[in-house]
Amino acid sequence: MARISETDLILNGDGSVYHLNLLPKHISDTVIAVGDPSRVYTVSQHFDTVEFEMNKREFITHVGKYKGKRITVISTGIGTDNVEIFFSELDALVNVDLKTREPKSRKKKLKVIRIGTSGALQEDIPVGSHLVSDYAVGLDNLMNFYDLPMDDFEAGLAHDIQKKTGLPFMPYVVQGSETLREQIGGSDMIKGNTVTCPGFYAPQGRVLRMPIRYPSLLEDLNYYNKGDFWLTNFEMETSAYYAFGRLLGHEVLSANAIIANRIKTKFSKDPHKIVEDLIKKVLDRI
């Protein structure tokens, strides 16, 4: 196998990966990923023990045990570009020999669960609910730089969404882990299809003082359906998680705390409780 160059995979002086500042021993079989760095502490406060902590930029990591199960929780910050850094280095830690710089012949499959906040796109999805993403629709351009395979259903959705919304580019569509969805998404969680946007304001139809190019985007996404496929919520990371899960061979699920309903223009009065309840739910099911 080809040796990965020192500029393609950058290591720190202690042998840790460049951005995460972690070593292979810090990666558990189950990894919880959160956007907000402070949410790492919200997760790890439930651990029985914390064996390791690392703070590097927006990437904060805690490793510990919850009810005897070893878990690594890492923050990524906001956006799919950060998820690319997180996932690339996470996979390198378990599937590349960092001494020889060669990919390992036997690949390790991780379980990666994103716990994040999201806004509902449908009127009947209440603020305070929890939603697991079946499919993710990426409105960012990250996968233009990767060779992401999509099946016929996903490719058909991508073309159709572009046509119905009038966007000048084709989104990418990718399904998450059915195994993890069955494990974590119970009858008390909504199964939905999540739109991932490359920004918080105009890409999600918000208007402040700048003119936006697609003023009907929120309405177009709300009304879009193909058979029984509807778009249920949007946020800023899920599509990248699902795409890298497919490209790298990991099981990935996005669990969303619905803290706003964009159609009803309602925002939660206590978003932290909604997130806290979701964290407890996920921890008890992994």
N, C-alpha and C positions, 0 to 999 in steps of 0.2 A: 504493500500500500504506500501511496505517496506521502512523503514527509510534509507536514504543514509548516510553512515558513514562520519565522519569528515576527514578521510584520502582519501575517494573517491571524495568528493566534498569539497575542501579546501576553506575556507572563510578567508578574512582578518579581522582585528580587528574592522573595521567599518561595517562589514557585506557584503562587496563587494566580488565578485568572485576573486580568487587568481591571475590569470595572467592579465585579462582585467582590474581589479580594478574598476568595474562598479557595479551599483545597478539596480534593475529592472526598476526604473523610467527613466533610461538613454536609454532604448531600444525602438525605434520607430517601428511602424508596417512595415516600409520599411528600410532596412539596406543596405548600399553600402559598399562593402568590396574591399580593394585595397591591393596590396602587399607592395609597397613602402611607408614607413611612411610619406615621404614628400608629397605624392600624396593626403593625407588627406587634407592638406592645399589648394591644387589645386582644390579640390572639394568644400570645405567649403567657399572658396573665392566668390563663386557664391550664397551663402546663403543670404537671406535678413537679418537674425539675427543668431547669434551663442549663445546658452544658456549655453553650457557646454563644457569643454575640459578636457581630461585626457591623460597623457603621462606615460606609464608603459612599459619598455623594448621596443620591436618593435611594441607593441600594442598602437597606438595613436587613440583616439576617439574624434570626434567633434559631437555635437548634435545641430541642428538648423532647420530653416525653409526655404524652397525654394518655392516661389510663394504660400505661405500659407500652404504648406505640410511639416509636421515634418519628418525629416530624420536623421538617425544616420549613420555616416561614420566611419569605423574602419579599421586600417591597420593590416595586419597579418604577414608581413615579407614573406620570400620566402619558398615555399615547402609545401607538404601535411601534414607534421607533425605539422606545425604551424596552418594549417587549422583545424586540429583535436582539438587543444586547443581552438581556436576561436569558432568553432561551438558547442563544448561541453558546454562551459561556456555561450555562447549566449543563447542556448536552456535552460540551467538551470535557467537563469535569468527570463525567461518568463513562463517556464513550471514546475518549482520546487518551492515549498514554502520554502524559505531559512531559515525561523524560525523553522518550524517543520521538515525540511529536507525530506519532502515527495513529490513525484510527484503530481501535481495537477490533479484532475479528469477531468477537462475540459482543453484540450490542445489548445494553441494559435499557429496559423500558421503565420509565418513571410514571407515577401518577401525579399529575399537576392539576390543582384545583384553584381557579381564580375566585376570590371573594371580593366583589366590588359593588359599587352603587350604580344605579341606572334609572332612566326615566321611561315611563310607560308610553307607548304609542297608541294604545287602544283604550277607549273609555271604560271598558269593563274590567281593566286590570287595576285593582285598588292600590293606593299608596299604603305602604306597610306590608305588602305581600313579598314573597320570595319566588324567584323565577330561575329555572335552569335552562340554559340555551341549548336547543337542539342544533339548529343551523346558525351560522354567523354570516352576515353580508358585509364585506369590507368596502367602504367608500374611500379608503386611503389608497395610495399608490404603491405601498410597500411590496406587494406581490408581483409588480411589474419587473422587479429585479430578481425574482426567483422563478423557478420552473415548477409551479404548483399544479399538480394534476387535479382536475375536477371531473366528476362523473357526468353523465348526460343530464341528469336532473339538475345538478348544481349549475352546469354551464347554461342550461335552458333558463333557469332562474336569473342568472347573471345578465343574459341578453335581454330578458323580458323586463327586469327592473330598470336597466338602462333606457330601454324604449319608453317605458311608462313614466319615468321621472324626467326624461330629457337631458340627463347628464351627458357631458361630452366624452365620457370614458366608461368602460365596462367595469362594474364592480366584480369582486370575486366572492364566491359562495363556498363554504366548506362546513361539513358536519363535524360536531364534536364526538367525544367518546360515548357510545351507547352504553358500554359497561359501567362507566362512572355515573352516567345519568340515571341508570336503574338503581345503582347503589345509593346515591345521595338524594336524588329527586323523588320524594315520596308523594303521597296524596295531598300533602300540605304545601306542595310547591307547584307552581305553574310551569308547564313545558312551553317554551316559546322560541321565537326566531329573532335574533338580535342583530341590529344594525350597528356597525362600528364606524364612527365618524372621525375625520382627521382634525377636528377642532371642537370647541365647546359652544361657540356662538353661531356664526353663519352656517357652518356645516350641520348644525342641529336646528336651523331655522330661527335662531334668536336674533333679534334686531335691537341694537342699542343706538349708536350715533352714526354707524357706517352703513351705506347702502349694500344690500346683499343681492347676489345674482339669481338665486333660486328661491323666491319668496313663497312658492307653493310647495316646497320640498316636504315640509312637515305633513301637509295635507295629502300629498302624493304617497308618502310612505304609510300614512294612516289607512288610506283606502286600498293600497296595493294588496292583491291576493291572486293566487294561482291555484285553483281548486280549493283545498282546505288549508293551503299554506298562507299564513298571514304574518306580517311583521309586528312584533309585540313590544319591543323596547329598543332603546339605543343608548350607547355609551362610547368608550374610546379605546378599547383594547381587545375585546373578545375574538375578533376575526384573526388577529395575528396569533393569538394563542392556539386557535384551531388549525391555522395554516401550518405553523411550525410543529404542532403535534403530529400532523400528517407527514410533513417532510422528514421529520426526525424519528418517527416511530414511537411516540409517547402517547399515553392516555391522558386526555385533557378535557376538563369541564369548566364552564363558567357559571358560577352561582351569583345571582344578582339580587341585591336589596333594592326594591322599588321605592325610591324616596320622593318621586315626583310623578304626576300624571300630566303630560304636556297637553293632552286634548282638553282636559278639565281645568288646566292651568292651576293645579294644586300642588303644593310642596309640603312635605312632612314637617310637623312642628317638633318632632324628635327623631331625626334621621339616625342618630347614634344608637338608639334602642333597636331600630330595625336592623342595623348592621350587626349589633351585638347578638341579637337573636339568631341571625343567620350564621354567625361564627360558631355559636354553640351547636346549632343544628348540624353543620358540616363536620365539626370535630367529633360529634357522637356517631357519625355515620361512616367515617373513613376507617 
